[in-house]
Amino acid sequence: RQTALLGEESRFSWLRMPYSSSTSSSANRRGNSYNNWINSLRANYANHFERTRREEIEEETPTPSGLNKVERVHWYVKDNARSHNTLKYDLIHDKKEPKPVLRRGQAFYIALRFRERDFDIAKDRVILNFKFGAKPSVQKGTMAVVPVKNEKFTLTKDDWDVRIDSGTRAKDLVMQVYIPASAPVGIWRVDAKCGLQDRSQGTTMHTFTDDTDAYILFNPWCKDDTVYMEDDTKRGEYVDNDKGKVYVGSHSRARGRPWAYGQFDDVVLPVAAYIMELARISDTERGNPVQVVRAISAGVNSSDEEGILEGRWDGEYGDGVAPYKWTGSVRILEEYVKNGHQPVKYGQCWVFSALTTTICRCLGIPCRSVTNFVSAHDTNSSLTIDKFFDKDGDQIEGGPDGDNWDSVWNFHVWNDVWMARPDLPKGYGGWQAIDATPQEESDHKMQCGPASLEAIRRGDIGLGFDCPFVFSEVNADVMHWGEDAESDWGWKRMSMNKYHIGRSLLTKQAGKDDDFGDADKENVMNEYKNMEGSDAERLAIHNAIRGSRRAQQYYNYKDNVKEDVHFDLHELEKIEIGDPFAVKIVIRNDSSENRSISAALTAKSVYYTGVHNTTIKKAEGKFQLGPKQQQEVALNVKYNEYWKKLVEGCLIKMYVICRVKETGQTFTDEDDFEVEKPKLEIKVPAEAKVRQKCTATFTFKNPLDVALTELHLNVDGAGLMRPRDININGEVKPNAQFTHTVTFLPRVHGDRKIIASFSAKELFDINGVKSFNVKKN
């Protein structure tokens, strides 16, 4: 089917590319992009030509006796925005062509100006046709035919309705129009038809087609809307806050990465409408938040239908932007539009999640970014993470058959969205998990969710969508298998860790803000699972296992090995770049006999996905422990042994494998931590005013013993400035201070935030944030 034109906005020409109902590859779509663009331009001109000729014919055609004609439509854009909680949207304030931004479930004002004479309710018959999508249909709920009557609202809350307002006078008919709380979300347009009440004088109706794109959004302020959120503080955070944090790092030292969501910027709403087309969600389903957020999870990534952002995890970003350089969503969306709606390079999970937060909040869906620390990626639906080790203690990538790619990410970021779930049994509404990072296909697309958090917590993995996958991410058990010639299938289970996955699930707390610490951090683990080790937590696991035949095979495995030696891996809390560290394990023999212990300790540089980059250092040894004896084993690593081997994120994973010769007991464990880098300090003047020159100065000290080169600074600030990508000449010498100043004119008053990221060839992902107040001029 052919999609309609989105029209023109303030800074970009928004074109929906035509697409065929038949499937085609991404390469073919890219090859046809020029032809699609030309066809869109032709269609745009043809529509303009047709409209102007129609207007000329109407002007030359005599008006039937008594018939009034509509001259124009007035939308009361700002007045409606105040009552609809949409005044922050830039599209409303466009000086040339302001756009109405409305919320369903409440009424708005609209007026018709008549050309021939004053409006007379006794004489004039008026019908408003509100249209949505390429083929508006009354039966499908994408067209509303609303006769104008001089009465109060008479219909149900599920129907469009209209009443004449007391402001009506002379040639202006002022009305209030009620939008049902189930209306499809996106771009609506209106036709105004005018005829005569006295049908005996003729049935001719004059139609005025208004070209204004009116955006109708979800309404979390309305009790009749399925996304209704009662708590004012939470709604202020999860819908209205255009800045926040996405948590990254390690479970022991998580840090909030500042992000400018910018959901009110004029680039966001049109792109949100565009990706609904891209995801091919039917017009009828665009009032259903379940289907809308599922479409968003597919449309944000580029794996299907040329979505917004392309993912990459191998560290090779030369033909795009490294994920850690992004500071906000607006620049990504601007690049997407300016590049002809081609995917932007590159993103990783926190970027996908932050962008999803922007799109959801923009459409009125309460949304938060959630980070799961020590996150499982179960590729075979076993509800376990299976790792295989050879006789030397080295992990076998891909498993014994090369087709088991289960992994554990140091952290993974997705989103929670708030809504009722009338499609599920009672009690499964509230927060729902969605994930735009392309990992595993769902219904033949890279999409995930919405999965009810209550279903995940209970282990009800049979409820849609993608509950088994999300359940495994937060609650899988980790099983380590070692080579064993005496085993029927050549492998013996060395250990099962029930408490390693899902160490914490963090999000920014509603109503709190902390630029320098973590006072605004909230752990929502209890919303995803019961307390580790509790009966309820194990019952949820068993409940999930009953729903998975593959999982039952793994959990039915019996192991009768005697375990009388205790192992304790010490977790590292904080390591700053330049400091040494040690991997330590304390081993205690609780038996009354001697025990022969072999131990292997390894430190590896890893990407946050758990993929190994390189081995930093490894140590192996054997020793005897007498009855009740204890010994500490350590692997010491110096600064010059690890810093050149670090990759983005500066994450290090420690592995320990120990065996007891006499009993066959095996202990395996792992832990990860982030080598911390300095923060980027930001200074602004004590007083800032709208549209008056303001400066921000960025500084930090180089902690390395080498100079920093190829300097780069990304700066963002919703309501302060357009996103900036700054190349800086020169270098920063060892232990010297970096300083750079930018000048800008604040656009919006109130509490604002500058967010910045510094990178160099030798050191990258240095973040900073600064909150301050901008006063009215």
Sequence and secondary structure as in RCSB ss.txt:
>XXXX:A:sequence
RQTALLGEESRFSWLRMPYSSSTSSSANRRGNSYNNWINSLRANYANHFERTRREEIEEETPTPSGLNKVERVHW
YVKDNARSHNTLKYDLIHDKKEPKPVLRRGQAFYIALRFRERDFDIAKDRVILNFKFGAKPSVQKGTMAVVPVKN
EKFTLTKDDWDVRIDSGTRAKDLVMQVYIPASAPVGIWRVDAKCGLQDRSQGTTMHTFTDDTDAYILFNPWCKDD
TVYMEDDTKRGEYVDNDKGKVYVGSHSRARGRPWAYGQFDDVVLPVAAYIMELARISDTERGNPVQVVRAISAGV
NSSDEEGILEGRWDGEYGDGVAPYKWTGSVRILEEYVKNGHQPVKYGQCWVFSALTTTICRCLGIPCRSVTNFVS
AHDTNSSLTIDKFFDKDGDQIEGGPDGDNWDSVWNFHVWNDVWMARPDLPKGYGGWQAIDATPQEESDHKMQCGP
ASLEAIRRGDIGLGFDCPFVFSEVNADVMHWGEDAESDWGWKRMSMNKYHIGRSLLTKQAGKDDDFGDADKENVM
NEYKNMEGSDAERLAIHNAIRGSRRAQQYYNYKDNVKEDVHFDLHELEKIEIGDPFAVKIVIRNDSSENRSISAA
LTAKSVYYTGVHNTTIKKAEGKFQLGPKQQQEVALNVKYNEYWKKLVEGCLIKMYVICRVKETGQTFTDEDDFEV
EKPKLEIKVPAEAKVRQKCTATFTFKNPLDVALTELHLNVDGAGLMRPRDININGEVKPNAQFTHTVTFLPRVHG
DRKIIASFSAKELFDINGVKSFNVKKN
>XXXX:A:secstr
      EE SSSEE      SS   HHHHHHTHHHHHHHHHHHHHHHHHHHHHHHHHHHHS   TT   EEEEE 
 HHHHHHHTT TT GGGG SSS   EEETTSEEEEEEEESSS   TTTEEEEEEEEESSS  TTTTSEEEEE  S
S   S TTS EEEE TT BTTEEEEEEE  TT   EEEEEEEEEEES GGG    EEEE    EEEE  TT TTS
TT    HHHHIIIII  EEEEEEE SSSEEEEEEE  TTSTTHHHHHHHHHHHTT  GGGGG HHHHHHHHHHHS
BSTTTT SEEE  SS  TTS  GGG  BHHHHHHHHHHTTS  EEEE HHHHHHHHHHHHHHHT  EEEEEEEEE
EE SSSSSEEEEEE TTS B TT TTS    EEEEEEEEEEEEE  TTS TT  EEEEE  S  S BTTBS    
EEHHHHHHT TTSTTTHHHHHHHHH EEEEEEE TTSTTSEEEEEEESSSS  EEEEE TT   SSSSTTEEE H
HHHS  TTSHHHHHHHHHHHHT HHHHHHHT        EEEEE     EETT  EEEEEEEEE SSS EEEEEE
EEEEEE TTS EEEEEEEEEEEEEE TT EEEEEEEE HHHHGGG  TT EEEEEEEEEETTT  EEEEEEEEEE
E    EEE  S EETTS EEEEEEEE  SSS B SEEEEEEETTTEEEEEEEE S B TT EEEEEEEE   S E
EEEEEEEEE SSS  EEEEEEEEEE  
